[in-house]
Amino acid sequence: MAAAALNRTQERPANTSNGGLMLLVSVALLGLAIWALIQFATYESDGHALLMALTFMAFLLVITGFYALQPNEAAAITLFGNYKGTDRTPGLRWVLPWYKRTKISLRVRNVTGEKLKVNDKRGNPIEIAAVVVWRVTDTARALFDVDHYQTFVDIQIETAVREIASHFSYDHAEHDEPTLRGDAEQVSTLLREKLQERVAVAGVVVDETKLSHLAYAPEIASAMLRRQQAEAVLAARRFIVQGAVEMVEHALAQLSERDIVKLDDERRAAMVSNLLVVLCGDRDAQPVVNTGSLYQ
């Protein structure tokens, strides 16, 4: 691993020139070539012919070295396959014509991944997709250390999403573990860290990652929906029962403190039963008039 790190290409500034200055030089050469042509046509002098040929060749040499860079754009300069540096200065630039200029964008890029069908930590099939924001920071690594860096990043995004999905359950994890559904920020942070480790070799920085799609696979979606509905009903019932018990306890305490009625154990049990039926029932209670007593 250390040997591979030593072989990586490091970006360095290229030795290039201001294109505006060289544009003035090219205009001067063109003017000199035209003057020599006029002099040769007038006097038919061999010296003027030689001057015309040299200045015209120099003019062609100069104009073939121009290139332009936009903001957040760079050009990697190579000479016969040997990396000479990267030019990041926007505007009109110039380099010797036999130097090759390979342009590369430094702008922020947004990738919306395709929906992937993977298994979560529990083995349930789910569909997941992510949005990744990334940019190139080291042009030398992007161009020379990987083959087609954009394709490389796309593949690494898919690999990282699959790895992250296998580390978390979709929901209802045990022992309060984070889940894909309930802890999206934590999942996105871990995805960004894992992805950054994978794409660092390409000179790429990941600015942000977010899950854009998360759902159960179609073959188990209906069963999981029924489970979620059942769990929601149980949770609601549990909350209702807890509240009803607290209300009954409060009612009995108030009756006892104000000495409104004396309740023995049997009457207290009957009252608790009736109150719980009224409070926990899913239908309206029907009033019953008792003309006798509790024991008749």
C-alpha positions in Angstrom: 0.0 0.0 0.0 2.9 2.4 0.8 4.6 1.6 -2.5 1.3 2.4 -4.4 1.1 5.7 -2.5 4.6 6.6 -3.6 3.8 6.0 -7.2 0.9 8.4 -7.3 1.2 11.5 -9.4 1.1 14.9 -7.5 -0.2 18.0 -9.1 2.3 20.9 -9.5 2.1 24.3 -11.3 2.9 24.3 -15.0 5.4 26.8 -16.6 3.1 28.6 -19.0 2.8 32.2 -20.3 0.3 34.9 -20.5 -1.7 34.6 -23.7 -2.2 38.4 -24.0 1.5 39.1 -24.3 2.1 36.3 -26.8 -0.8 37.6 -28.8 1.0 40.9 -29.2 4.1 39.0 -30.3 2.1 37.1 -32.9 0.6 40.4 -34.3 4.2 41.8 -34.5 5.4 38.7 -36.3 2.5 38.9 -38.7 3.2 42.5 -39.4 6.9 41.8 -40.0 6.0 38.9 -42.4 3.7 41.2 -44.4 6.3 43.9 -44.5 8.9 41.4 -45.7 6.5 40.1 -48.4 6.0 43.7 -49.7 9.7 44.3 -49.7 10.3 41.0 -51.6 7.6 41.9 -54.1 9.2 45.3 -54.7 12.9 44.5 -54.7 12.9 40.7 -55.1 15.6 40.4 -52.5 16.7 37.0 -51.2 17.1 38.5 -47.7 13.5 39.7 -47.7 12.3 36.3 -48.8 14.2 34.6 -46.0 12.9 37.1 -43.5 9.4 36.6 -44.7 9.7 32.8 -44.5 11.2 32.9 -41.0 8.7 35.4 -39.5 5.7 33.5 -41.1 7.0 30.2 -39.6 7.4 31.9 -36.2 3.9 33.3 -36.5 2.5 29.9 -37.1 4.5 28.5 -34.2 3.2 31.2 -31.8 -0.5 31.0 -32.8 -0.6 27.2 -32.4 0.4 27.5 -28.7 -2.7 29.4 -27.6 -5.4 28.0 -25.4 -8.1 29.4 -23.1 -9.2 28.5 -19.6 -12.5 29.3 -18.1 -13.0 29.9 -14.3 -12.8 26.5 -12.4 -11.1 24.9 -15.3 -7.5 23.6 -15.6 -5.2 22.2 -18.2 -2.7 19.4 -17.6 0.5 20.0 -19.6 2.5 17.0 -20.9 5.5 16.6 -23.1 5.7 13.3 -25.0 3.7 11.6 -22.2 5.7 13.3 -19.4 3.6 15.3 -17.0 5.0 18.9 -16.7 2.4 20.5 -14.5 -1.1 22.0 -14.4 -2.2 25.4 -15.4 -5.2 26.8 -13.3 -5.0 30.5 -14.4 -8.2 31.5 -16.3 -8.0 33.5 -19.5 -5.9 33.3 -22.6 -2.8 31.2 -22.0 0.2 30.1 -24.1 2.6 27.3 -24.1 5.0 25.9 -26.7 3.1 24.1 -29.4 4.7 20.6 -28.8 3.3 20.6 -25.3 -0.1 18.8 -25.0 -2.9 20.5 -23.1 -5.6 18.3 -21.5 -8.4 20.3 -20.1 -10.3 19.2 -17.0 -13.2 20.8 -15.1 -12.8 21.7 -11.5 -16.5 22.6 -11.0 -18.7 20.9 -8.5 -20.6 17.9 -9.9 -23.8 16.4 -8.8 -24.5 12.7 -9.3 -27.8 11.0 -8.7 -27.2 7.3 -8.3 -29.5 4.7 -9.7 -31.8 2.7 -7.5 -29.9 -0.3 -6.1 -31.5 -3.5 -4.8 -29.5 -4.6 -1.8 -30.0 -6.5 1.5 -29.9 -4.5 4.7 -28.2 -5.7 7.9 -31.2 -8.1 8.7 -31.1 -9.5 5.2 -34.3 -7.7 4.0 -34.2 -6.7 0.3 -34.5 -2.9 0.0 -34.1 -0.3 -2.7 -31.7 2.5 -2.0 -30.1 5.4 -4.0 -27.9 8.4 -3.1 -27.1 11.9 -4.4 -23.4 12.7 -4.3 -21.7 16.1 -4.7 -18.1 15.9 -5.7 -15.3 17.8 -7.4 -11.7 17.3 -8.7 -9.0 18.8 -6.5 -5.9 17.1 -7.9 -5.9 17.1 -11.7 -2.8 14.9 -12.0 -4.3 12.1 -10.0 -7.6 12.4 -11.8 -6.0 12.1 -15.3 -3.0 9.9 -14.7 -3.7 7.7 -11.6 -7.1 6.2 -12.7 -8.6 5.3 -16.0 -11.6 7.6 -16.8 -12.1 9.2 -13.4 -15.8 10.0 -13.9 -16.6 6.3 -14.5 -14.3 5.4 -11.6 -16.3 7.8 -9.2 -19.6 6.4 -10.4 -18.6 2.8 -9.7 -17.2 3.8 -6.3 -20.5 5.5 -5.4 -22.4 2.3 -6.2 -19.9 0.2 -4.2 -20.1 2.6 -1.1 -23.9 2.7 -1.1 -24.0 -1.1 -1.2 -21.5 -1.3 1.7 -23.4 1.2 3.8 -26.7 -0.5 3.3 -25.3 -3.8 4.6 -24.2 -2.0 7.9 -27.7 -0.8 8.9 -31.2 -2.2 9.2 -33.9 -0.5 7.3 -35.8 0.2 10.6 -36.6 -1.4 14.0 -33.0 -2.2 14.9 -32.2 -4.0 18.1 -30.5 -2.3 21.1 -31.2 1.2 19.8 -28.9 0.8 16.8 -29.1 3.5 14.1 -31.2 2.6 11.1 -31.3 3.7 7.5 -34.8 5.2 7.9 -34.4 6.8 11.3 -30.8 8.1 11.2 -30.4 9.5 7.8 -27.8 12.1 8.9 -25.6 9.5 10.5 -25.9 7.2 7.5 -25.1 10.1 5.1 -22.0 11.0 7.1 -20.7 7.5 7.1 -21.4 7.2 3.4 -19.4 10.3 2.7 -16.4 9.0 4.8 -16.4 5.6 3.1 -16.7 7.2 -0.4 -14.0 9.7 0.3 -11.6 6.9 1.2 -12.4 5.2 -2.1 -12.1 8.2 -4.5 -9.1 9.8 -2.8 -6.8 8.0 -5.3 -8.5 9.9 -8.1 -7.8 13.3 -6.6 -11.5 13.8 -5.9 -13.2 15.4 -2.8 -16.7 14.4 -1.8 -18.5 17.5 -0.5 -21.9 16.0 0.4 -23.9 12.8 0.3 -27.6 12.3 0.8 -30.0 9.3 0.5 -32.4 10.2 -2.3 -34.5 7.0 -2.2 -35.1 4.4 0.4 -37.9 1.7 0.4 -38.5 -2.0 0.8 -38.2 -4.1 -2.3 -41.6 -4.7 -4.0 -41.8 -8.4 -3.1 -41.8 -7.6 0.7 -43.3 -4.1 0.7 -46.8 -5.2 1.4 -45.8 -7.5 4.3 -43.6 -4.8 5.8 -46.5 -2.3 5.5 -48.8 -4.6 7.5 -46.1 -5.0 10.1 -45.6 -1.3 10.4 -49.4 -0.8 10.7 -49.6 -3.5 13.4 -46.7 -1.9 15.3 -48.4 1.5 15.1 -51.7 0.1 16.5 -49.8 -1.6 19.3 -47.9 1.6 20.1 -51.1 3.6 20.2 -52.9 1.0 22.4 -49.9 1.0 24.8 -50.1 4.8 25.0 -53.8 4.7 25.6 -53.6 2.1 28.3 -50.8 4.1 30.1 -52.9 7.2 30.0 -56.0 5.4 31.2 -54.1 3.9 34.2 -52.9 7.3 35.2 -56.4 8.8 34.9 -57.9 6.0 37.0 -55.2 6.4 39.6 -55.8 10.2 39.8 -59.6 9.7 40.0 -59.3 7.2 42.9 -56.8 9.5 44.7 -59.2 12.5 44.4 -62.2 10.4 45.7 -60.1 9.3 48.6 -58.8 12.7 49.5 -62.1 14.5 49.3 -63.9 11.7 51.1 -66.7 11.6 48.5 -67.4 7.9 48.7 -66.1 5.0 50.7 -64.8 2.2 48.5 -63.9 -1.3 49.7 -61.6 -3.5 47.6 -64.5 -5.0 45.6 -66.1 -1.7 44.8 -62.6 -0.2 43.9 -61.9 -3.1 41.6 -65.3 -2.7 39.9 -64.7 1.1 39.5 -61.3 0.5 38.0 -62.6 -2.0 35.6 -65.5 0.2 34.4 -63.1 3.2 34.0 -60.6 1.2 32.0 -63.3 -0.1 29.8 -64.6 3.4 29.1 -61.2 5.0 28.6 -59.6 2.1 26.6 -62.6 1.2 24.5 -62.7 2.1 20.8 -66.4 2.7 21.0 -68.5 5.2 22.9 -69.6 3.9 26.3 -73.3 3.3 26.8 -74.7 4.5 30.1 -76.3 1.9 32.4 -78.7 2.9 35.3 -78.1 0.6 38.3 -81.3 0.6 40.4 -79.9 -1.8 42.9 -76.6 -2.1 44.5 -73.3 -3.6 43.6 -74.2 -6.8 45.5 -77.7 -7.3 44.1 
